[in-house]
């Protein structure tokens, strides 16, 4: 099983990474390998084209390659709710939760995450042109092997941007360096509550792969369920994974970030989460209209979520 991850040095999709590295896929009889494919629309295109079998990424990004949820399914939640944070320069006089602070600033975001941040600003009444917000790519982040959040932290420290919207690992690197401070973390109540439902970290596969390899996909879902339970029991397992895959600084950070994320580790996919995500997708123009729950979710795997 070829598993694409858009940002390997990150807590965002970590349960999928940990399930491979800690042997949970192997225990389910699934020979799995990780491939970093960035940005996330490229990973979803690779899934559509059969170049990989599964994507660990933001659920809403599936629509970039599978219009109106035709041909793909979300089969498990890796971590619930919108998981990106906004970090701004530490020298700015800004209070946490103040969305208006982005006015006149240069903010970096990767494709996929950018959709969510752009909509958050729109809902907050911010017009990018009128309010002078430069929202776009981070210099040097275009490479297919660039871990966006960590890279963005370095660009912020050099003063080339004023802030970035990214995973908690990149944000923590910026905070610990003294270059940045967290201004928005919506799933922890710092910022607009409405943004929590935009997306969630998910395991996504194609309908064709489910048809061809149903038992393998079921094994992958079981691997996610088991690794989430194991990390809840012993968050220090994350350090073992980090030491194999991450640079030294990030390897030391990952266990603390995972422990902080444990309340969001639940493989189930509630209908309310899908409704909120699809509402966001319609409002941003990436979904043409309402779709039923079972077009989005691989319901045949729902019994595994509570095993």
Backbone as CSV, one residue per row, in Angstrom:
resi,resn,N_x,N_y,N_z,CA_x,CA_y,CA_z,C_x,C_y,C_z
1,UNK,0.853,-1.190,0.000,0.000,0.000,0.000,0.886,1.236,0.000
2,UNK,0.718,2.065,-1.007,1.483,3.306,-1.128,0.671,4.442,-0.509
3,UNK,1.202,5.041,0.556,0.485,6.065,1.319,1.162,7.407,1.114
4,UNK,0.451,8.359,0.546,0.992,9.699,0.332,0.707,10.587,1.532
5,UNK,1.714,11.330,1.941,1.596,12.300,3.031,2.138,13.626,2.513
6,UNK,1.367,14.725,2.582,1.850,15.992,2.028,2.876,16.718,2.888
7,UNK,2.967,16.360,4.145,3.932,17.004,5.046,4.358,15.956,6.059
8,UNK,5.540,15.413,5.884,5.962,14.278,6.703,6.365,14.696,8.105
9,UNK,7.071,15.830,8.236,7.524,16.291,9.555,6.425,17.141,10.167
10,UNK,5.412,16.476,10.671,4.210,17.178,11.120,3.438,16.302,12.084
11,UNK,2.656,16.941,12.923,1.712,16.202,13.765,0.375,16.002,13.073
12,UNK,0.137,16.713,11.984,-1.203,16.754,11.387,-1.689,15.390,10.920
13,UNK,-0.805,14.637,10.275,-1.192,13.330,9.732,-0.426,12.216,10.435
14,UNK,0.032,12.524,11.622,0.970,11.648,12.321,0.436,10.237,12.578
15,UNK,-0.853,10.040,12.900,-1.292,8.659,13.130,-1.014,7.728,11.955
16,UNK,-1.138,8.217,10.721,-0.838,7.372,9.563,0.649,7.047,9.501
17,UNK,1.484,8.049,9.746,2.932,7.849,9.734,3.336,6.868,10.837
18,UNK,2.791,7.079,12.036,3.135,6.223,13.170,2.644,4.796,12.967
19,UNK,1.492,4.623,12.341,0.963,3.278,12.118,1.866,2.465,11.203
20,UNK,2.527,3.138,10.259,3.504,2.458,9.406,4.768,2.146,10.200
21,UNK,5.321,3.176,10.856,6.618,3.034,11.510,6.583,2.131,12.734
22,UNK,5.448,2.067,13.418,5.341,1.227,14.618,4.825,-0.174,14.311
23,UNK,4.622,-0.473,13.040,4.287,-1.838,12.643,2.824,-2.205,12.652
24,UNK,1.929,-1.240,12.801,0.501,-1.567,12.854,-0.043,-2.021,11.500
25,UNK,0.418,-1.414,10.432,-0.012,-1.888,9.111,0.488,-3.318,8.894
26,UNK,1.742,-3.559,9.204,2.314,-4.891,9.012,1.551,-5.937,9.812
27,UNK,1.152,-5.581,11.047,0.405,-6.514,11.887,-0.949,-6.868,11.287
28,UNK,-1.474,-5.981,10.440,-2.752,-6.234,9.763,-2.554,-6.898,8.400
29,UNK,-1.313,-7.289,8.106,-1.036,-7.944,6.842,-0.923,-6.997,5.666
30,UNK,-0.696,-5.709,5.964,-0.599,-4.693,4.913,0.843,-4.226,4.803
31,UNK,1.422,-4.428,3.643,2.789,-3.961,3.376,2.696,-2.509,2.925
32,UNK,2.989,-1.579,3.828,2.753,-0.149,3.566,4.060,0.616,3.482
33,UNK,4.081,1.613,2.603,5.222,2.516,2.516,4.713,3.946,2.387
34,UNK,5.467,4.869,2.971,5.114,6.282,2.947,5.805,6.978,1.782
35,UNK,5.067,7.861,1.129,5.639,8.708,0.089,5.222,10.137,0.360
36,UNK,6.179,11.034,0.446,5.842,12.441,0.606,5.516,13.042,-0.751
37,UNK,4.285,13.512,-0.911,3.843,14.152,-2.147,3.188,15.474,-1.769
38,UNK,3.805,16.575,-2.179,3.345,17.906,-1.784,3.269,18.800,-3.019
39,UNK,2.316,19.755,-3.025,1.283,20.029,-2.029,0.135,19.025,-2.121
40,UNK,-0.852,19.184,-1.254,-1.919,18.201,-1.129,-2.715,17.991,-2.424
41,UNK,-2.983,19.014,-3.264,-3.698,18.706,-4.523,-2.927,17.725,-5.399
42,UNK,-1.608,17.788,-5.372,-0.805,16.852,-6.152,-0.942,15.438,-5.599
43,UNK,-1.009,15.298,-4.282,-1.192,13.975,-3.686,-2.548,13.384,-4.074
44,UNK,-3.588,14.217,-4.069,-4.916,13.728,-4.456,-4.963,13.361,-5.936
45,UNK,-4.252,14.105,-6.769,-4.181,13.764,-8.190,-3.478,12.423,-8.378
46,UNK,-2.446,12.163,-7.575,-1.743,10.880,-7.654,-2.671,9.734,-7.251
47,UNK,-3.545,9.971,-6.275,-4.537,8.968,-5.892,-5.511,8.710,-7.037
48,UNK,-5.995,9.762,-7.636,-6.917,9.644,-8.775,-6.289,8.865,-9.922
49,UNK,-5.000,9.109,-10.156,-4.325,8.507,-11.299,-3.760,7.124,-11.002
50,UNK,-3.981,6.620,-9.782,-3.515,5.289,-9.433,-2.040,5.187,-9.125
51,UNK,-1.373,6.331,-8.938,0.057,6.311,-8.627,0.307,5.958,-7.172
52,UNK,-0.662,6.239,-6.311,-0.609,5.827,-4.911,-1.985,5.254,-4.547
53,UNK,-2.084,4.657,-3.360,-3.314,3.953,-2.982,-4.138,4.689,-1.940
54,UNK,-3.467,5.475,-1.088,-4.124,6.142,0.037,-3.452,7.489,0.242
55,UNK,-4.235,8.472,0.669,-3.688,9.768,1.075,-4.030,10.015,2.535
56,UNK,-3.048,10.438,3.306,-3.285,10.946,4.650,-3.227,12.463,4.543
57,UNK,-4.385,13.119,4.613,-4.417,14.559,4.380,-5.718,15.172,4.827
58,UNK,-5.934,16.455,4.540,-7.187,17.114,4.907,-8.329,16.590,4.040
59,UNK,-9.413,16.200,4.665,-10.486,15.510,3.953,-11.048,16.329,2.795
60,UNK,-11.223,17.645,2.993,-11.860,18.453,1.954,-11.029,18.512,0.683
61,UNK,-9.711,18.310,0.798,-8.828,18.404,-0.362,-9.067,17.285,-1.363
62,UNK,-9.784,16.249,-0.968,-10.151,15.180,-1.894,-10.858,15.750,-3.120
63,UNK,-11.625,16.808,-2.910,-12.406,17.409,-3.993,-11.544,18.014,-5.087
64,UNK,-10.271,18.240,-4.831,-9.381,18.783,-5.853,-9.201,17.817,-7.011
65,UNK,-9.332,16.514,-6.742,-9.143,15.501,-7.779,-10.379,14.652,-8.028
66,UNK,-11.339,14.719,-7.103,-12.557,13.922,-7.212,-13.772,14.848,-7.077
67,UNK,-14.146,15.538,-8.153,-15.238,16.522,-8.077,-16.525,15.908,-7.525
68,UNK,-17.146,16.657,-6.631,-18.425,16.255,-6.035,-18.368,14.874,-5.382
69,UNK,-17.176,14.505,-4.897,-16.969,13.246,-4.187,-17.228,12.022,-5.063
70,UNK,-17.025,12.164,-6.346,-17.187,11.026,-7.243,-15.867,10.273,-7.356
71,UNK,-15.826,9.048,-6.816,-14.664,8.198,-7.019,-13.715,8.063,-5.854
72,UNK,-14.014,8.658,-4.709,-13.124,8.538,-3.548,-13.941,8.512,-2.270
73,UNK,-13.335,7.983,-1.216,-14.010,7.898,0.076,-13.030,8.239,1.202
74,UNK,-13.553,8.878,2.226,-12.850,9.030,3.498,-13.157,7.780,4.313
75,UNK,-12.126,7.098,4.818,-12.366,5.822,5.506,-12.068,5.870,7.002
76,UNK,-11.365,6.892,7.466,-11.104,7.044,8.901,-10.632,8.466,9.169
77,UNK,-10.921,8.937,10.357,-10.400,10.227,10.809,-9.048,10.002,11.486
78,UNK,-8.060,10.793,11.081,-6.758,10.762,11.762,-6.771,11.679,12.976
79,UNK,-7.374,12.860,12.818,-7.535,13.811,13.919,-8.688,14.734,13.567
80,UNK,-9.558,14.980,14.502,-10.783,15.728,14.236,-10.546,17.233,14.139
81,UNK,-11.425,17.890,13.365,-11.533,19.346,13.250,-10.352,19.972,12.484
82,UNK,-10.544,21.221,12.135,-9.538,21.972,11.380,-8.289,22.146,12.245
83,UNK,-7.165,21.685,11.744,-5.982,21.486,12.582,-4.845,22.451,12.311
84,UNK,-5.021,23.398,11.396,-3.954,24.376,11.138,-4.026,25.538,12.114
85,UNK,-2.892,26.179,12.338,-2.779,27.320,13.233,-2.215,28.507,12.461
86,UNK,-2.483,29.703,12.962,-1.868,30.909,12.413,-0.808,31.409,13.371
87,UNK,0.392,31.573,12.853,1.492,32.181,13.604,1.840,33.509,12.947
88,UNK,2.002,34.554,13.761,2.477,35.851,13.274,3.797,36.204,13.950
89,UNK,4.490,37.180,13.391,5.752,37.627,13.955,5.602,37.966,15.438
90,UNK,6.562,37.553,16.225,6.486,37.743,17.672,6.535,39.201,18.075
91,UNK,7.086,40.066,17.213,7.218,41.470,17.590,5.957,42.281,17.316
92,UNK,4.947,41.666,16.714,3.697,42.380,16.463,2.859,42.442,17.731
93,UNK,2.222,43.578,17.962,1.379,43.763,19.148,-0.018,43.218,18.849
94,UNK,-0.158,41.898,18.949,-1.388,41.207,18.572,-1.779,40.239,19.677
95,UNK,-3.067,40.223,20.009,-3.571,39.301,21.016,-4.070,38.019,20.342
96,UNK,-3.877,36.855,20.964,-4.414,35.609,20.413,-5.919,35.710,20.155
97,UNK,-6.351,35.196,19.022,-7.757,35.223,18.643,-8.142,36.399,17.778
98,UNK,-7.234,37.349,17.564,-7.549,38.565,16.805,-7.332,38.326,15.310
99,UNK,-8.403,37.952,14.609,-8.316,37.694,13.173,-7.958,38.966,12.415
100,UNK,-8.432,40.103,12.885,-8.214,41.362,12.174,-6.738,41.747,12.098
101,UNK,-5.918,41.099,12.892,-4.491,41.439,12.933,-3.771,41.137,11.629
102,UNK,-4.378,40.364,10.738,-3.701,40.020,9.486,-3.706,41.175,8.488
103,UNK,-4.466,42.220,8.732,-4.560,43.327,7.777,-3.181,43.926,7.522
104,UNK,-2.867,44.065,6.242,-1.598,44.652,5.842,-0.405,43.732,5.934
105,UNK,-0.623,42.440,6.203,0.490,41.515,6.410,0.655,40.535,5.245
106,UNK,1.831,39.934,5.195,2.149,38.891,4.215,2.025,37.541,4.927
107,UNK,1.024,36.748,4.511,0.745,35.475,5.160,0.976,34.335,4.170
108,UNK,1.732,33.349,4.579,1.996,32.197,3.731,1.088,31.029,4.068
109,UNK,0.648,30.306,3.043,-0.162,29.103,3.234,-0.017,28.221,2.011
110,UNK,-0.047,26.922,2.225,0.052,25.979,1.115,-1.312,25.792,0.471
111,UNK,-1.353,25.396,-0.802,-2.632,25.087,-1.450,-3.377,24.007,-0.658
112,UNK,-4.679,24.171,-0.520,-5.460,23.267,0.327,-5.702,23.946,1.655
113,UNK,-4.675,24.068,2.505,-4.820,24.882,3.712,-5.201,26.329,3.402
114,UNK,-4.684,26.863,2.297,-5.003,28.248,1.946,-6.503,28.449,1.748
115,UNK,-7.180,27.455,1.149,-8.630,27.573,0.966,-9.330,27.806,2.296
116,UNK,-8.927,27.040,3.292,-9.555,27.159,4.606,-9.280,28.518,5.228
117,UNK,-8.031,28.985,5.139,-7.699,30.270,5.758,-8.378,31.421,5.033
118,UNK,-8.429,31.350,3.730,-9.091,32.393,2.948,-10.570,32.509,3.352
119,UNK,-11.215,31.347,3.545,-12.632,31.368,3.929,-12.800,31.883,5.352
120,UNK,-11.886,31.527,6.240,-11.930,32.044,7.607,-11.890,33.569,7.588
121,UNK,-11.009,34.138,6.771,-10.903,35.596,6.690,-12.173,36.206,6.103
122,UNK,-12.724,35.566,5.089,-13.966,36.074,4.483,-15.084,36.106,5.504
123,UNK,-15.210,35.024,6.277,-16.257,34.980,7.304,-16.024,36.040,8.381
124,UNK,-14.786,36.432,8.577,-14.469,37.466,9.565,-14.613,38.880,8.995
125,UNK,-15.066,38.979,7.740,-15.289,40.287,7.124,-14.059,40.933,6.539
126,UNK,-13.013,40.150,6.325,-11.770,40.696,5.783,-11.738,40.502,4.269
127,UNK,-11.498,41.580,3.558,-11.317,41.549,2.110,-9.818,41.654,1.837
128,UNK,-9.267,40.663,1.162,-7.815,40.617,0.991,-7.273,41.848,0.286
129,UNK,-7.980,42.295,-0.758,-7.506,43.454,-1.514,-7.697,44.732,-0.710
130,UNK,-8.900,44.941,-0.227,-9.194,46.168,0.533,-8.316,46.290,1.773
131,UNK,-8.082,45.169,2.448,-7.354,45.201,3.713,-5.867,44.900,3.565
132,UNK,-5.398,44.819,2.330,-3.963,44.697,2.088,-3.327,43.425,2.596
133,UNK,-4.077,42.314,2.536,-3.526,41.037,2.987,-2.915,40.310,1.790
134,UNK,-1.634,40.023,1.868,-0.968,39.226,0.829,-0.971,37.772,1.285
135,UNK,-1.874,36.981,0.714,-1.990,35.572,1.096,-1.540,34.711,-0.069
136,UNK,-0.524,33.888,0.144,-0.038,33.066,-0.949,1.071,32.134,-0.538
137,UNK,1.845,31.739,-1.512,2.901,30.762,-1.298,4.023,31.325,-0.426
138,UNK,4.704,30.433,0.225,5.905,30.791,0.983,7.107,30.606,0.070
139,UNK,7.997,31.588,-0.003,9.172,31.456,-0.867,9.955,30.178,-0.581
140,UNK,10.242,29.436,-1.652,11.031,28.221,-1.516,10.267,26.982,-1.120
141,UNK,8.932,27.092,-0.982,8.137,25.953,-0.509,7.561,25.112,-1.636
142,UNK,7.967,25.396,-2.881,7.338,24.729,-4.015,7.863,23.321,-4.258
143,UNK,8.987,22.979,-3.673,9.566,21.655,-3.922,8.691,20.532,-3.411
144,UNK,8.740,19.397,-4.101,7.892,18.265,-3.745,8.310,17.601,-2.433
145,UNK,9.522,17.879,-1.971,10.016,17.266,-0.744,10.150,18.270,0.396
146,UNK,9.459,19.406,0.282,9.534,20.449,1.311,8.444,20.230,2.348
147,UNK,8.834,20.120,3.610,7.860,20.046,4.706,7.439,21.476,5.038
148,UNK,6.210,21.811,4.657,5.796,23.208,4.581,5.933,23.964,5.898
149,UNK,5.379,23.416,6.985,5.347,24.172,8.229,6.723,24.511,8.762
150,UNK,7.619,23.513,8.755,8.976,23.747,9.251,9.696,24.744,8.349
151,UNK,9.507,24.601,7.042,10.121,25.545,6.107,9.594,26.957,6.346
152,UNK,8.275,27.085,6.528,7.675,28.407,6.740,8.215,29.072,7.999
153,UNK,8.489,28.271,9.032,9.039,28.835,10.270,10.385,29.502,10.006
154,UNK,11.212,28.873,9.163,12.494,29.477,8.829,12.357,30.747,8.014
155,UNK,11.384,30.757,7.092,11.146,31.945,6.268,10.639,33.096,7.138
156,UNK,9.790,32.786,8.116,9.315,33.811,9.047,10.473,34.394,9.843
157,UNK,11.354,33.523,10.316,12.485,33.986,11.122,13.390,34.912,10.317
158,UNK,13.478,34.693,9.008,14.294,35.558,8.154,13.582,36.845,7.760
159,UNK,12.321,36.980,8.153,11.581,38.209,7.895,11.002,38.330,6.498
160,UNK,10.934,37.227,5.758,10.428,37.277,4.389,8.903,37.223,4.331
161,UNK,8.264,36.788,5.410,6.809,36.827,5.563,6.502,37.320,6.967
162,UNK,5.231,37.717,7.173,4.814,38.202,8.491,4.091,37.132,9.300
163,UNK,3.727,36.037,8.650,3.028,34.977,9.340,2.754,33.821,8.410
164,UNK,2.267,32.727,8.970,1.904,31.586,8.133,0.825,30.765,8.817
165,UNK,0.082,30.043,7.993,-1.027,29.163,8.396,-0.559,27.748,8.106
166,UNK,-0.330,26.942,9.151,0.291,25.636,8.925,0.043,24.715,10.113
167,UNK,0.645,23.532,10.042,0.510,22.540,11.096,1.203,22.994,12.380
168,UNK,0.863,22.305,13.467,1.376,22.712,14.772,2.883,22.515,14.898
169,UNK,3.462,21.587,14.140,4.907,21.402,14.212,5.632,22.652,13.711
170,UNK,5.237,23.128,12.534,5.850,24.345,12.013,5.653,25.516,12.944
171,UNK,4.465,25.605,13.513,4.177,26.708,14.436,5.034,26.614,15.685
172,UNK,5.213,25.402,16.197,6.017,25.227,17.411,7.476,25.573,17.151
173,UNK,7.978,25.235,15.971,9.358,25.605,15.617,9.504,27.122,15.639
174,UNK,8.507,27.825,15.082,8.563,29.291,15.061,8.468,29.874,16.464
175,UNK,7.621,29.293,17.299,7.461,29.792,18.665,8.745,29.571,19.464
176,UNK,9.327,28.374,19.366,10.523,28.073,20.152,11.738,28.878,19.698
177,UNK,11.764,29.267,18.425,12.870,30.094,17.946,12.737,31.541,18.402
178,UNK,11.520,31.904,18.879,11.262,33.281,19.278,10.784,34.158,18.144
179,UNK,10.671,33.579,16.936,10.275,34.372,15.776,8.775,34.600,15.683
180,UNK,7.988,33.686,16.252,6.548,33.781,16.069,5.751,33.516,17.322
181,UNK,4.450,33.817,17.242,3.518,33.496,18.311,2.194,33.062,17.687
182,UNK,1.514,32.127,18.353,0.261,31.580,17.848,-0.862,32.583,18.076
183,UNK,-1.568,32.907,16.984,-2.683,33.850,17.056,-4.025,33.137,16.880
184,UNK,-4.063,32.103,16.052,-5.297,31.342,15.849,-5.021,29.848,16.004
185,UNK,-5.866,29.186,16.776,-5.863,27.733,16.928,-7.318,27.360,17.187
186,UNK,-8.102,27.265,16.110,-9.569,27.287,16.239,-10.109,26.092,16.999
187,UNK,-9.481,24.939,16.886,-10.067,23.796,17.587,-9.780,23.825,19.086
188,UNK,-8.956,24.770,19.518,-8.757,24.967,20.952,-9.377,26.278,21.423
189,UNK,-10.287,26.816,20.604,-11.054,27.985,21.014,-10.368,29.314,20.808
190,UNK,-9.235,29.330,20.105,-8.540,30.591,19.831,-8.852,30.978,18.393
191,UNK,-9.892,31.771,18.213,-10.352,32.139,16.885,-11.787,31.712,16.664
192,UNK,-12.315,31.933,15.453,-13.738,31.687,15.193,-14.104,30.212,15.255
193,UNK,-15.133,29.896,16.030,-15.573,28.513,16.199,-16.024,27.906,14.876
194,UNK,-16.618,28.709,13.996,-17.148,28.180,12.738,-16.082,27.489,11.905
195,UNK,-14.830,27.903,12.071,-13.748,27.343,11.274,-13.371,25.927,11.693
196,UNK,-13.822,25.480,12.859,-13.448,24.134,13.312,-14.007,23.062,12.388
197,UNK,-15.098,23.348,11.693,-15.749,22.332,10.872,-15.344,22.329,9.418
198,UNK,-14.367,23.133,9.027,-13.997,23.201,7.611,-13.493,21.864,7.081
199,UNK,-12.722,21.157,7.872,-12.106,19.919,7.408,-11.643,19.119,8.609
200,UNK,-10.974,18.011,8.353,-10.332,17.217,9.403,-9.270,16.351,8.731
201,UNK,-8.303,15.903,9.500,-7.257,15.036,8.958,-7.831,13.636,8.769
202,UNK,-7.629,13.075,7.578,-8.328,11.839,7.243,-7.475,10.901,6.412
203,UNK,-7.872,9.638,6.415,-7.338,8.641,5.513,-8.323,8.517,4.355
204,UNK,-7.839,8.751,3.142,-8.678,8.799,1.949,-8.165,7.796,0.932
205,UNK,-9.080,7.090,0.281,-8.694,6.199,-0.796,-9.713,6.284,-1.916
206,UNK,-9.409,5.662,-3.029,-10.306,5.712,-4.184,-11.324,4.577,-4.128
207,UNK,-12.448,4.777,-4.777,-13.442,3.714,-4.883,-12.856,2.503,-5.592
208,UNK,-12.023,2.755,-6.599,-11.436,1.638,-7.345,-10.506,0.815,-6.463
209,UNK,-9.780,1.475,-5.548,-8.895,0.720,-4.655,-9.709,-0.075,-3.638
210,UNK,-10.807,0.479,-3.170,-11.682,-0.270,-2.264,-12.237,-1.500,-2.980
211,UNK,-12.686,-1.322,-4.211,-13.240,-2.452,-4.968,-12.198,-3.543,-5.193
212,UNK,-10.952,-3.119,-5.427,-9.883,-4.059,-5.743,-9.281,-4.697,-4.498
213,UNK,-9.210,-3.927,-3.394,-8.453,-4.370,-2.217,-9.219,-4.049,-0.939
214,UNK,-10.434,-4.548,-0.839,-11.294,-4.242,0.305,-10.644,-4.643,1.631
215,UNK,-10.083,-5.840,1.695,-9.487,-6.309,2.946,-8.267,-5.481,3.327
216,UNK,-7.507,-5.052,2.335,-6.324,-4.224,2.608,-6.742,-2.878,3.197
217,UNK,-7.776,-2.262,2.641,-8.259,-0.983,3.172,-8.785,-1.176,4.591
218,UNK,-9.510,-2.267,4.815,-9.999,-2.550,6.171,-8.829,-2.697,7.138
219,UNK,-7.752,-3.345,6.686,-6.568,-3.473,7.528,-5.940,-2.131,7.834
220,UNK,-5.948,-1.238,6.848,-5.405,0.106,7.078,-6.219,0.861,8.118
221,UNK,-7.532,0.736,8.055,-8.388,1.405,9.042,-8.115,0.838,10.433
222,UNK,-7.983,-0.478,10.527,-7.673,-1.085,11.830,-6.326,-0.592,12.355
223,UNK,-5.371,-0.420,11.467,-4.055,0.076,11.891,-4.162,1.467,12.492
224,UNK,-4.993,2.318,11.898,-5.189,3.673,12.428,-5.868,3.617,13.790
225,UNK,-6.901,2.796,13.915,-7.603,2.673,15.200,-6.626,2.239,16.294
226,UNK,-5.789,1.262,15.980,-4.881,0.731,16.993,-3.779,1.721,17.360
227,UNK,-3.248,2.443,16.355,-2.166,3.374,16.685,-2.697,4.555,17.484
228,UNK,-3.905,4.997,17.220,-4.475,6.077,18.023,-4.609,5.641,19.479
229,UNK,-5.052,4.421,19.697,-5.167,3.904,21.066,-3.795,3.795,21.721
230,UNK,-2.818,3.316,20.976,-1.481,3.165,21.544,-0.861,4.513,21.905
231,UNK,-1.055,5.503,21.049,-0.508,6.831,21.334,-1.202,7.460,22.535
232,UNK,-2.477,7.186,22.698,-3.176,7.687,23.893,-2.623,7.038,25.151
233,UNK,-2.286,5.770,25.056,-1.736,5.068,26.216,-0.303,5.477,26.505
234,UNK,0.457,5.779,25.443,1.876,6.097,25.618,2.320,7.079,24.540
235,UNK,2.128,8.382,24.774,2.520,9.384,23.768,4.006,9.373,23.435
236,UNK,4.834,8.811,24.325,6.272,8.788,24.052,6.622,7.916,22.857
237,UNK,5.691,7.070,22.418,5.916,6.292,21.200,6.181,7.214,20.003
238,UNK,5.606,8.410,20.079,5.801,9.366,18.987,7.273,9.741,18.830
239,UNK,8.003,9.772,19.932,9.425,10.108,19.858,10.179,9.052,19.071
240,UNK,9.826,7.781,19.243,10.479,6.715,18.486,10.324,6.943,16.984
241,UNK,9.109,7.326,16.583,8.853,7.591,15.170,9.635,8.817,14.717
242,UNK,9.593,9.867,15.535,10.294,11.094,15.189,11.780,10.888,15.020
243,UNK,12.383,10.071,15.869,13.823,9.841,15.786,14.215,9.110,14.506
244,UNK,13.280,8.346,13.930,13.556,7.639,12.673,13.398,8.546,11.457
245,UNK,12.460,9.497,11.535,12.051,10.222,10.336,12.318,11.721,10.360
246,UNK,12.360,12.335,11.540,12.405,13.783,11.647,13.825,14.278,11.912
247,UNK,14.113,15.529,11.582,15.336,16.159,12.094,15.320,16.181,13.622
248,UNK,16.483,16.357,14.223,16.611,16.214,15.682,15.677,17.131,16.461
249,UNK,15.578,18.400,16.063,14.747,19.341,16.815,13.288,18.920,16.793
250,UNK,12.783,18.556,15.616,11.385,18.174,15.486,11.112,16.825,16.154
251,UNK,12.102,15.938,16.150,11.941,14.647,16.820,11.724,14.831,18.316
252,UNK,12.373,15.841,18.885,12.202,16.117,20.314,10.841,16.741,20.610
253,UNK,10.251,17.399,19.641,8.983,18.102,19.854,7.749,17.224,19.665
254,UNK,7.856,16.172,18.846,6.656,15.515,18.344,5.798,14.889,19.450
255,UNK,6.407,14.304,20.474,5.609,13.644,21.512,4.714,14.648,22.242
256,UNK,5.239,15.825,22.528,4.439,16.846,23.215,3.286,17.318,22.332
257,UNK,3.536,17.451,21.043,2.472,17.878,20.128,1.410,16.797,19.990
258,UNK,1.838,15.550,19.904,0.883,14.442,19.825,0.052,14.358,21.095
259,UNK,0.698,14.505,22.247,-0.048,14.448,23.511,-1.105,15.545,23.562
260,UNK,-0.777,16.717,23.047,-1.736,17.818,23.005,-2.902,17.517,22.063
261,UNK,-2.637,16.718,21.022,-3.666,16.398,20.034,-4.512,15.184,20.399
262,UNK,-4.169,14.474,21.455,-4.863,13.230,21.776,-6.384,13.362,21.884
263,UNK,-6.931,14.472,22.414,-8.402,14.571,22.463,-9.069,14.510,21.089
264,UNK,-8.285,14.742,20.022,-8.844,14.742,18.673,-8.604,13.426,17.942
265,UNK,-7.944,12.471,18.605,-7.676,11.171,17.981,-8.888,10.262,18.168
266,UNK,-9.712,10.196,17.158,-10.916,9.366,17.149,-11.175,9.016,15.689
267,UNK,-11.182,7.744,15.321,-11.279,7.372,13.909,-12.662,7.562,13.290
268,UNK,-13.680,7.748,14.101,-15.047,7.830,13.576,-15.239,9.091,12.736
269,UNK,-16.227,9.042,11.852,-16.532,10.172,10.967,-18.012,10.519,11.154
270,UNK,-18.338,11.416,12.074,-19.740,11.755,12.328,-20.384,12.443,11.124
271,UNK,-21.667,12.241,10.961,-22.383,12.911,9.875,-22.296,14.423,10.023
272,UNK,-22.285,14.918,11.265,-22.190,16.367,11.472,-20.881,16.932,10.937
273,UNK,-19.786,16.157,11.048,-18.495,16.618,10.536,-18.512,16.688,9.015
274,UNK,-19.139,15.718,8.379,-19.229,15.710,6.918,-20.132,16.840,6.438
275,UNK,-21.232,17.071,7.137,-22.135,18.170,6.759,-21.423,19.513,6.848
276,UNK,-20.666,19.735,7.929,-19.956,21.008,8.094,-18.887,21.170,7.019
277,UNK,-18.150,20.106,6.735,-17.112,20.170,5.706,-17.726,20.453,4.339
278,UNK,-18.813,19.779,4.004,-19.433,19.992,2.699,-20.051,21.387,2.587
279,UNK,-20.529,21.923,3.691,-21.035,23.304,3.676,-19.888,24.269,3.357
280,UNK,-18.757,24.069,4.002,-17.563,24.867,3.693,-17.175,24.711,2.222
281,UNK,-17.199,23.484,1.727,-16.801,23.227,0.336,-17.751,23.907,-0.644
282,UNK,-19.037,23.912,-0.342,-19.984,24.606,-1.220,-19.759,26.113,-1.178
283,UNK,-19.542,26.632,0.008,-19.354,28.080,0.150,-18.079,28.564,-0.540
284,UNK,-17.098,27.694,-0.668,-15.847,28.083,-1.322,-15.804,27.663,-2.790
285,UNK,-16.876,27.045,-3.274,-16.983,26.728,-4.692,-16.287,25.467,-5.148
286,UNK,-15.887,24.600,-4.224,-15.222,23.364,-4.633,-16.166,22.168,-4.607
287,UNK,-17.410,22.394,-4.230,-18.455,21.367,-4.252,-19.711,22.007,-4.809
288,UNK,-20.340,21.346,-5.782,-21.448,21.991,-6.494,-22.756,21.990,-5.712
289,UNK,-22.924,21.059,-4.772,-24.173,21.003,-4.019,-24.114,19.919,-2.962
290,UNK,-25.182,19.752,-2.204,-25.197,18.735,-1.147,-25.005,17.330,-1.717
291,UNK,-24.308,16.497,-0.978,-24.135,15.092,-1.354,-24.418,14.233,-0.127
292,UNK,-24.895,13.009,-0.337,-25.192,12.148,0.810,-23.935,11.687,1.529
293,UNK,-24.102,11.381,2.789,-23.002,10.947,3.646,-22.247,9.763,3.045
294,UNK,-22.977,8.785,2.492,-22.320,7.577,2.014,-21.594,7.775,0.685
295,UNK,-21.711,8.956,0.057,-20.860,9.235,-1.093,-19.495,9.736,-0.640
296,UNK,-19.437,10.292,0.562,-18.202,10.858,1.101,-17.431,9.822,1.911
297,UNK,-18.152,8.996,2.643,-17.557,8.116,3.659,-17.687,6.650,3.249
298,UNK,-16.612,5.902,3.466,-16.647,4.453,3.259,-17.345,3.792,4.431
299,UNK,-18.658,3.775,4.389,-19.454,3.299,5.532,-19.247,1.820,5.822
300,UNK,-18.747,1.065,4.851,-18.506,-0.361,5.090,-17.413,-0.586,6.131
301,UNK,-16.650,0.488,6.441,-15.581,0.367,7.432,-15.977,0.937,8.793
302,UNK,-17.195,1.422,8.921,-17.597,2.127,10.144,-17.560,1.229,11.379
303,UNK,-17.812,-0.060,11.204,-17.767,-0.961,12.351,-16.380,-1.094,12.946
304,UNK,-15.353,-0.854,12.136,-13.976,-0.979,12.613,-13.618,0.160,13.547
305,UNK,-14.258,1.326,13.368,-13.899,2.500,14.169,-14.037,2.256,15.663
306,UNK,-14.977,1.380,16.046,-15.220,1.162,17.469,-14.657,-0.174,17.953
307,UNK,-13.862,-0.845,17.117,-13.296,-2.129,17.537,-12.316,-1.946,18.690
